[in-house]
């Protein structure tokens, strides 16, 4: 059975959704104020592998991948470029769609935007005000973490450091990874000159980043889900904020499994937009790498381990994929084709399932499959591989590549919209 590392418990746990065969899956989507870089895509790709593997196990995945298109950084970027917020975020979103197709990222079930779920955010804030865990300060509305028992439990925050005096943090995000020891904002009340303003029952303004994800969970997945996933940066502040908001309203567990992917480094340094040391998909495509090679590089390493983007590592991954494809081609020639319902070969199926069940060990699965393929190629060269054996081996490889999406040619994936 699949065992997945749960950040909440800090251990691998057998995956058991609340209402099988349905899996309710929320993954933090992109902030569409700048194009996604390869570090962002690494997160979306490990989530894609997780979704595809769940599908291969027979689950029905209901997934929300939202777009954050209202936030401080997007508003500032639109002002900097002299364009409207909707023009900016619309352009970046279209670029994300194109790159998701190239990287064979499955479309989610729903792809809402913060700008289309303002009413949901307002409704949540109203309930938080009624429960007394949120309060007004001028035109703004804040969440008081001290009103939620167990605040910071996902990160395992040391609450002994919480200040005695009340502090308020009005920005959507803050640079670095430090915690904001104080009340976080839920609603930005409108001020003179604001360009993103909604007239609502709680006043004029806009929802903060902190409440936008819960506002996009409730309408589509309800108030209790199976998986909440994202990058490791979200473990500071953001996911504990999401958790506190939802569980303050429901009084019960929000997400059964919290899953976080590690950073992609560039020559040993964290890749980030704020640092400016970023590489885009287009950069690698312009150097002759195919989208499948980029996808393979980004998934060929455990999602919870840091990955270093260097020319040497890219070349090594390209060679592994090249060997994998060459051996698959030889096997295909021996097999001819796979009949519907053909059983997969035991060795390939066993190593694929064993390694993927162990917290999505893609690298272990690929390396194990390569060992089996080399053995089959050696037997084929000696004339000791039957047509039936080749066919079952090919069936196993096709099953594995339904998750990997890098070995066999396919038609372009559908847009995630």
C-alpha positions as a Python dict, from the first residue, in 0.01 Angstrom:
ca = {
    (1, 'X'): (0, 0, 0),
    (2, 'X'): (108, 356, -64),
    (3, 'X'): (291, 515, 227),
    (4, 'X'): (324, 893, 212),
    (5, 'X'): (528, 1124, 435),
    (6, 'X'): (290, 1337, 641),
    (7, 'X'): (448, 1664, 748),
    (8, 'X'): (201, 1689, 1035),
    (9, 'X'): (325, 1370, 1202),
    (10, 'X'): (681, 1378, 1057),
    (11, 'X'): (657, 1015, 945),
    (12, 'X'): (545, 797, 657),
    (13, 'X'): (187, 680, 691),
    (14, 'X'): (-28, 435, 499),
    (15, 'X'): (-248, 636, 268),
    (16, 'X'): (-614, 601, 362),
    (17, 'X'): (-850, 862, 217),
    (18, 'X'): (-1163, 957, 409),
    (19, 'X'): (-1408, 834, 148),
    (20, 'X'): (-1242, 590, -95),
    (21, 'X'): (-1218, 566, -387),
    (22, 'X'): (-1242, 948, -389),
    (23, 'X'): (-930, 1146, -297),
    (24, 'X'): (-978, 1517, -224),
    (25, 'X'): (-653, 1687, -316),
    (26, 'X'): (-566, 2057, -283),
    (27, 'X'): (-231, 2179, -410),
    (28, 'X'): (-111, 2534, -373),
    (29, 'X'): (-111, 2687, -717),
    (30, 'X'): (105, 2958, -869),
    (31, 'X'): (96, 3326, -787),
    (32, 'X'): (44, 3452, -1138),
    (33, 'X'): (230, 3781, -1120),
    (34, 'X'): (550, 3645, -1279),
    (35, 'X'): (607, 3337, -1497),
    (36, 'X'): (678, 3012, -1309),
    (37, 'X'): (1044, 2911, -1291),
    (38, 'X'): (1181, 2557, -1280),
    (39, 'X'): (1167, 2552, -900),
    (40, 'X'): (794, 2619, -918),
    (41, 'X'): (752, 2350, -1182),
    (42, 'X'): (933, 2097, -966),
    (43, 'X'): (656, 2139, -708),
    (44, 'X'): (380, 2106, -967),
    (45, 'X'): (549, 1797, -1111),
    (46, 'X'): (583, 1603, -786),
    (47, 'X'): (215, 1677, -727),
    (48, 'X'): (140, 1555, -1079),
    (49, 'X'): (329, 1230, -1011),
    (50, 'X'): (130, 1187, -690),
    (51, 'X'): (-199, 1244, -871),
    (52, 'X'): (-107, 1006, -1154),
    (53, 'X'): (6, 736, -914),
    (54, 'X'): (-317, 764, -717),
    (55, 'X'): (-508, 724, -1043),
    (56, 'X'): (-301, 418, -1130),
    (57, 'X'): (-401, 267, -795),
    (58, 'X'): (-768, 306, -887),
    (59, 'X'): (-855, 619, -688),
    (60, 'X'): (-1073, 896, -829),
    (61, 'X'): (-884, 1218, -765),
    (62, 'X'): (-1076, 1543, -720),
    (63, 'X'): (-811, 1810, -727),
    (64, 'X'): (-808, 2187, -692),
    (65, 'X'): (-508, 2377, -832),
    (66, 'X'): (-584, 2748, -777),
    (67, 'X'): (-434, 3064, -917),
    (68, 'X'): (-346, 3345, -678),
    (69, 'X'): (-425, 3655, -882),
    (70, 'X'): (-497, 3907, -605),
    (71, 'X'): (-205, 3986, -375),
    (72, 'X'): (41, 4258, -284),
    (73, 'X'): (311, 4136, -525),
    (74, 'X'): (74, 4109, -821),
    (75, 'X'): (-65, 4456, -759),
    (76, 'X'): (287, 4600, -735),
    (77, 'X'): (398, 4420, -1053),
    (78, 'X'): (97, 4546, -1249),
    (79, 'X'): (174, 4900, -1137),
    (80, 'X'): (539, 4855, -1232),
    (81, 'X'): (445, 4737, -1583),
    (82, 'X'): (170, 4995, -1623),
    (83, 'X'): (-98, 4736, -1697),
    (84, 'X'): (-418, 4630, -1526),
    (85, 'X'): (-405, 4352, -1269),
    (86, 'X'): (-628, 4130, -1483),
    (87, 'X'): (-413, 4184, -1793),
    (88, 'X'): (-98, 4092, -1600),
    (89, 'X'): (-235, 3782, -1431),
    (90, 'X'): (-421, 3669, -1743),
    (91, 'X'): (-100, 3680, -1947),
    (92, 'X'): (102, 3490, -1685),
    (93, 'X'): (-177, 3234, -1643),
    (94, 'X'): (-179, 3165, -2018),
    (95, 'X'): (196, 3107, -2004),
    (96, 'X'): (149, 2861, -1719),
    (97, 'X'): (-113, 2669, -1919),
    (98, 'X'): (127, 2636, -2213),
    (99, 'X'): (415, 2514, -2001),
    (100, 'X'): (195, 2273, -1805),
    (101, 'X'): (96, 2114, -2136),
    (102, 'X'): (459, 2083, -2244),
    (103, 'X'): (552, 1920, -1914),
    (104, 'X'): (250, 1686, -1931),
    (105, 'X'): (96, 1809, -1607),
    (106, 'X'): (-254, 1670, -1570),
    (107, 'X'): (-537, 1922, -1569),
    (108, 'X'): (-690, 1958, -1222),
    (109, 'X'): (-1059, 1903, -1166),
    (110, 'X'): (-1098, 2271, -1079),
    (111, 'X'): (-874, 2570, -1144),
    (112, 'X'): (-1034, 2861, -954),
    (113, 'X'): (-879, 3205, -903),
    (114, 'X'): (-878, 3422, -596),
    (115, 'X'): (-1051, 3694, -799),
    (116, 'X'): (-1345, 3461, -871),
    (117, 'X'): (-1389, 3340, -510),
    (118, 'X'): (-1404, 3671, -323),
    (119, 'X'): (-1761, 3597, -208),
    (120, 'X'): (-1643, 3270, -56),
    (121, 'X'): (-1362, 3451, 127),
    (122, 'X'): (-1608, 3709, 260),
    (123, 'X'): (-1833, 3431, 389),
    (124, 'X'): (-1545, 3265, 575),
    (125, 'X'): (-1434, 3595, 726),
    (126, 'X'): (-1787, 3667, 846),
    (127, 'X'): (-1796, 3330, 1025),
    (128, 'X'): (-1454, 3393, 1180),
    (129, 'X'): (-1578, 3731, 1309),
    (130, 'X'): (-1886, 3564, 1457),
    (131, 'X'): (-1671, 3305, 1635),
    (132, 'X'): (-1449, 3576, 1781),
    (133, 'X'): (-1121, 3452, 1632),
    (134, 'X'): (-1113, 3745, 1389),
    (135, 'X'): (-1158, 4116, 1461),
    (136, 'X'): (-1160, 4452, 1288),
    (137, 'X'): (-888, 4714, 1319),
    (138, 'X'): (-983, 5013, 1111),
    (139, 'X'): (-1085, 4894, 762),
    (140, 'X'): (-880, 4575, 799),
    (141, 'X'): (-972, 4240, 954),
    (142, 'X'): (-720, 4022, 1137),
    (143, 'X'): (-702, 3666, 1271),
    (144, 'X'): (-592, 3625, 1633),
    (145, 'X'): (-381, 3304, 1648),
    (146, 'X'): (-408, 3293, 2028),
    (147, 'X'): (-780, 3224, 1987),
    (148, 'X'): (-701, 2897, 1806),
    (149, 'X'): (-565, 2628, 2041),
    (150, 'X'): (-268, 2451, 1887),
    (151, 'X'): (-178, 2730, 1646),
    (152, 'X'): (144, 2647, 1460),
    (153, 'X'): (110, 2271, 1509),
    (154, 'X'): (202, 2188, 1150),
    (155, 'X'): (532, 2376, 1170),
    (156, 'X'): (565, 2289, 1540),
    (157, 'X'): (599, 2653, 1625),
    (158, 'X'): (748, 2748, 1961),
    (159, 'X'): (462, 2952, 2106),
    (160, 'X'): (672, 3051, 2408),
    (161, 'X'): (820, 3317, 2179),
    (162, 'X'): (481, 3477, 2121),
    (163, 'X'): (491, 3845, 2229),
    (164, 'X'): (286, 3971, 2522),
    (165, 'X'): (181, 4283, 2335),
    (166, 'X'): (-47, 4259, 2030),
    (167, 'X'): (125, 4285, 1694),
    (168, 'X'): (-44, 4300, 1355),
    (169, 'X'): (100, 4201, 1018),
    (170, 'X'): (-78, 4371, 729),
    (171, 'X'): (113, 4243, 428),
    (172, 'X'): (21, 3929, 233),
    (173, 'X'): (375, 3793, 248),
    (174, 'X'): (703, 3885, 408),
    (175, 'X'): (1053, 3814, 270),
    (176, 'X'): (1256, 3529, 411),
    (177, 'X'): (1129, 3235, 612),
    (178, 'X'): (1085, 3392, 955),
    (179, 'X'): (758, 3366, 1142),
    (180, 'X'): (536, 3666, 1202),
    (181, 'X'): (471, 3650, 1575),
    (182, 'X'): (139, 3827, 1580),
    (183, 'X'): (-204, 3859, 1420),
    (184, 'X'): (-223, 3801, 1045),
    (185, 'X'): (-445, 3986, 801),
    (186, 'X'): (-760, 3838, 647),
    (187, 'X'): (-908, 4142, 473),
    (188, 'X'): (-733, 4445, 324),
    (189, 'X'): (-974, 4733, 373),
    (190, 'X'): (-986, 4970, 77),
    (191, 'X'): (-772, 5281, 89),
    (192, 'X'): (-737, 5577, -141),
    (193, 'X'): (-563, 5480, -463),
    (194, 'X'): (-622, 5106, -432),
    (195, 'X'): (-674, 4938, -769),
    (196, 'X'): (-809, 4600, -654),
    (197, 'X'): (-1128, 4664, -457),
    (198, 'X'): (-1450, 4467, -413),
    (199, 'X'): (-1766, 4608, -253),
    (200, 'X'): (-1885, 4340, -8),
    (201, 'X'): (-2091, 4285, 307),
    (202, 'X'): (-1778, 4333, 521),
    (203, 'X'): (-1683, 4653, 343),
    (204, 'X'): (-1476, 4756, 45),
    (205, 'X'): (-1142, 4585, -3),
    (206, 'X'): (-988, 4253, -100),
    (207, 'X'): (-917, 3918, 69),
    (208, 'X'): (-565, 3852, 188),
    (209, 'X'): (-351, 3568, 55),
    (210, 'X'): (-395, 3390, 389),
    (211, 'X'): (-769, 3333, 342),
    (212, 'X'): (-774, 3281, -34),
    (213, 'X'): (-683, 2911, -32),
    (214, 'X'): (-954, 2815, 220),
    (215, 'X'): (-1197, 3021, 12),
    (216, 'X'): (-1105, 2808, -290),
    (217, 'X'): (-1119, 2478, -98),
    (218, 'X'): (-1468, 2511, 52),
    (219, 'X'): (-1676, 2553, -269),
    (220, 'X'): (-1513, 2258, -448),
    (221, 'X'): (-1379, 2009, -191),
    (222, 'X'): (-1570, 2095, 125),
    (223, 'X'): (-1418, 2164, 466),
    (224, 'X'): (-1227, 1835, 511),
    (225, 'X'): (-983, 1699, 253),
    (226, 'X'): (-733, 1418, 216),
    (227, 'X'): (-420, 1593, 84),
    (228, 'X'): (-296, 1950, 108),
    (229, 'X'): (30, 1981, -85),
    (230, 'X'): (278, 2249, -181),
    (231, 'X'): (638, 2360, -167),
    (232, 'X'): (840, 2357, 153),
    (233, 'X'): (825, 2739, 175),
    (234, 'X'): (456, 2710, 258),
    (235, 'X'): (546, 2534, 582),
    (236, 'X'): (640, 2876, 718),
    (237, 'X'): (324, 3068, 807),
    (238, 'X'): (102, 2997, 507),
    (239, 'X'): (-15, 2642, 568),
    (240, 'X'): (-56, 2691, 941),
    (241, 'X'): (-264, 2998, 859),
    (242, 'X'): (-481, 2791, 623),
    (243, 'X'): (-518, 2517, 883),
    (244, 'X'): (-608, 2759, 1163),
    (245, 'X'): (-872, 2933, 951),
    (246, 'X'): (-1046, 2611, 847),
    (247, 'X'): (-1027, 2429, 1181),
    (248, 'X'): (-1146, 2739, 1368),
    (249, 'X'): (-1464, 2714, 1162),
    (250, 'X'): (-1515, 2337, 1169),
    (251, 'X'): (-1362, 2223, 1497),
    (252, 'X'): (-1220, 1912, 1327),
    (253, 'X'): (-921, 1798, 1125),
    (254, 'X'): (-892, 1980, 794),
    (255, 'X'): (-636, 1777, 597),
    (256, 'X'): (-543, 1417, 667),
    (257, 'X'): (-204, 1443, 492),
    (258, 'X'): (23, 1745, 450),
    (259, 'X'): (282, 1698, 174),
    (260, 'X'): (572, 1933, 101),
    (261, 'X'): (833, 1928, -175),
    (262, 'X'): (1187, 2059, -131),
    (263, 'X'): (1368, 2337, -313),
    (264, 'X'): (1535, 2329, -650),
    (265, 'X'): (1882, 2482, -616),
    (266, 'X'): (2080, 2654, -888),
    (267, 'X'): (2448, 2566, -849),
    (268, 'X'): (2388, 2505, -479),
    (269, 'X'): (2177, 2817, -408),
    (270, 'X'): (1800, 2828, -362),
    (271, 'X'): (1625, 2942, -677),
    (272, 'X'): (1375, 3220, -616),
    (273, 'X'): (1220, 3518, -788),
    (274, 'X'): (1324, 3750, -504),
    (275, 'X'): (1691, 3656, -548),
    (276, 'X'): (1681, 3681, -924),
    (277, 'X'): (1877, 3356, -974),
    (278, 'X'): (1608, 3178, -1166),
    (279, 'X'): (1592, 2952, -1469),
    (280, 'X'): (1281, 2912, -1680),
    (281, 'X'): (1160, 2621, -1888),
    (282, 'X'): (1224, 2827, -2202),
    (283, 'X'): (1591, 2860, -2102),
    (284, 'X'): (1642, 2482, -2109),
    (285, 'X'): (1435, 2437, -2425),
    (286, 'X'): (1653, 2694, -2599),
    (287, 'X'): (1959, 2484, -2505),
    (288, 'X'): (1818, 2180, -2680),
    (289, 'X'): (1652, 1996, -2393),
    (290, 'X'): (1310, 1850, -2471),
    (291, 'X'): (1012, 1904, -2237),
    (292, 'X'): (1025, 1531, -2152),
    (293, 'X'): (1392, 1561, -2053),
    (294, 'X'): (1311, 1857, -1828),
    (295, 'X'): (1018, 1669, -1672),
    (296, 'X'): (1240, 1365, -1613),
    (297, 'X'): (1516, 1572, -1453),
    (298, 'X'): (1268, 1737, -1216),
    (299, 'X'): (1103, 1411, -1104),
    (300, 'X'): (1417, 1192, -1103),
    (301, 'X'): (1504, 1263, -742),
    (302, 'X'): (1301, 1234, -426),
    (303, 'X'): (1057, 1521, -391),
    (304, 'X'): (1156, 1571, -24),
    (305, 'X'): (1526, 1608, -111),
    (306, 'X'): (1683, 1926, -238),
    (307, 'X'): (1779, 1905, -605),
    (308, 'X'): (2069, 2090, -764),
    (309, 'X'): (2028, 2226, -1116),
    (310, 'X'): (2368, 2208, -1287),
    (311, 'X'): (2478, 2126, -1639),
    (312, 'X'): (2636, 1805, -1512),
    (313, 'X'): (2318, 1688, -1337),
    (314, 'X'): (2103, 1775, -1638),
    (315, 'X'): (2336, 1577, -1863),
    (316, 'X'): (2333, 1278, -1628),
    (317, 'X'): (1951, 1270, -1620),
    (318, 'X'): (1939, 1302, -1999),
    (319, 'X'): (2168, 997, -2033),
    (320, 'X'): (1952, 790, -1797),
    (321, 'X'): (1638, 880, -1989),
    (322, 'X'): (1814, 808, -2318),
    (323, 'X'): (1907, 458, -2203),
    (324, 'X'): (1556, 401, -2070),
    (325, 'X'): (1405, 500, -2406),
    (326, 'X'): (1652, 294, -2608),
    (327, 'X'): (1582, -20, -2405),
    (328, 'X'): (1208, 47, -2427),
    (329, 'X'): (1243, 74, -2805),
    (330, 'X'): (1423, -261, -2826),
    (331, 'X'): (1156, -418, -2610),
    (332, 'X'): (884, -271, -2829),
    (333, 'X'): (1040, -424, -3138),
    (334, 'X'): (1043, -765, -2971),
    (335, 'X'): (688, -731, -2840),
    (336, 'X'): (524, -583, -3146),
    (337, 'X'): (229, -444, -2949),
    (338, 'X'): (46, -490, -2622),
    (339, 'X'): (-301, -640, -2636),
    (340, 'X'): (-573, -481, -2419),
    (341, 'X'): (-571, -637, -2074),
    (342, 'X'): (-219, -781, -2109),
    (343, 'X'): (-75, -852, -1763),
    (344, 'X'): (242, -658, -1682),
    (345, 'X'): (565, -844, -1623),
    (346, 'X'): (615, -931, -1256),
    (347, 'X'): (969, -791, -1217),
    (348, 'X'): (896, -450, -1369),
    (349, 'X'): (559, -420, -1197),
    (350, 'X'): (704, -527, -861),
    (351, 'X'): (990, -278, -853),
    (352, 'X'): (768, 3, -981),
    (353, 'X'): (501, -58, -717),
    (354, 'X'): (745, -124, -434),
    (355, 'X'): (941, 196, -486),
    (356, 'X'): (643, 420, -568),
    (357, 'X'): (456, 289, -263),
    (358, 'X'): (751, 409, -55),
    (359, 'X'): (666, 779, -59),
    (360, 'X'): (691, 817, -439),
    (361, 'X'): (1051, 700, -485),
    (362, 'X'): (1063, 778, -856),
    (363, 'X'): (1441, 744, -878),
    (364, 'X'): (1436, 402, -712),
    (365, 'X'): (1156, 289, -943),
    (366, 'X'): (1336, 407, -1257),
    (367, 'X'): (1668, 253, -1153),
    (368, 'X'): (1499, -77, -1069),
    (369, 'X'): (1318, -83, -1402),
    (370, 'X'): (1648, -14, -1581),
    (371, 'X'): (1802, -321, -1418),
    (372, 'X'): (1514, -535, -1544),
    (373, 'X'): (1532, -385, -1893),
    (374, 'X'): (1906, -450, -1919),
    (375, 'X'): (1850, -813, -1826),
    (376, 'X'): (1575, -844, -2085),
    (377, 'X'): (1796, -680, -2349),
    (378, 'X'): (2075, -926, -2273),
    (379, 'X'): (1835, -1220, -2312),
    (380, 'X'): (1699, -1070, -2632),
    (381, 'X'): (2052, -1043, -2773),
    (382, 'X'): (2105, -1415, -2704),
    (383, 'X'): (1773, -1503, -2864),
    (384, 'X'): (1624, -1614, -2534),
    (385, 'X'): (1341, -1363, -2500),
    (386, 'X'): (1006, -1490, -2617),
    (387, 'X'): (744, -1273, -2784),
    (388, 'X'): (507, -1325, -2490),
    (389, 'X'): (770, -1226, -2233),
    (390, 'X'): (851, -910, -2428),
    (391, 'X'): (482, -826, -2448),
    (392, 'X'): (423, -858, -2072),
    (393, 'X'): (739, -658, -2000),
    (394, 'X'): (621, -384, -2234),
    (395, 'X'): (283, -381, -2058),
    (396, 'X'): (461, -322, -1726),
    (397, 'X'): (667, -41, -1875),
    (398, 'X'): (360, 127, -2019),
    (399, 'X'): (192, 107, -1680),
    (400, 'X'): (488, 277, -1515),
    (401, 'X'): (510, 543, -1782),
    (402, 'X'): (145, 634, -1731),
    (403, 'X'): (288, 796, -1417),
    (404, 'X'): (633, 904, -1539),
    (405, 'X'): (516, 1039, -1879),
    (406, 'X'): (868, 1047, -2025),
    (407, 'X'): (940, 718, -2205),
    (408, 'X'): (682, 681, -2482),
    (409, 'X'): (560, 953, -2721),
    (410, 'X'): (215, 1091, -2653),
    (411, 'X'): (-19, 1356, -2780),
    (412, 'X'): (8, 1691, -2607),
    (413, 'X'): (-169, 1704, -2271),
    (414, 'X'): (-487, 1904, -2234),
    (415, 'X'): (-473, 2251, -2086),
    (416, 'X'): (-515, 2253, -1705),
    (417, 'X'): (-794, 2507, -1733),
}
